[in-house]
Amino acid sequence: MYLGMFLIVQAIPTYAKVPSSMIQTSNYVPIAPLWDNVSGLTVDLSSSNGKAVCFGRVNALSGTTSIKATFTLERKNGSTWTHEKSWSQESTTSLLTFSDSNHSITAGNTYRLTLTAVVTRNGKAETVSTSTESKL
């Protein structure tokens, strides 16, 4: 006596509704970090008259008691980065801005500006960081 068994597998497509706020008109979807204490970080790097124009901003959430930020400018040397200059700045509010345009650069080199900040809000310290590169 032979007993046969047939197994039929049927693929059923599954769909999920995408919230309208996530629908993009391009093929690229922005990726943004999720922080507990910070709503946004901004760094910008350009040049003017042989000087690096460095800008940075930390937008922290309400309840922030301290922002301690370090801005670091580096120059690309082959495949490595060479330290050029660092700045430190502090704030006891939910906003910290930084600007400097006094550091001389060599035109045609690639530079990187990095912002690293420790933001304290409601007793919790959070370290956040962002950077940008530019051929100046």
Secondary structure, 3 states (H helix, E strand, C coil): CCCCCCCCCCCCCCCCCCCHHHCCCCCCCCCCCCCCCEEEEEEEEEEECCEEEEEEEEEECCCEEEEEEEEEEEEEECCEEEEEEEEEEEECCCEEEEEEEEEECCCCCEEEEEEEEEEEECCEEEEEEEEEEEEC
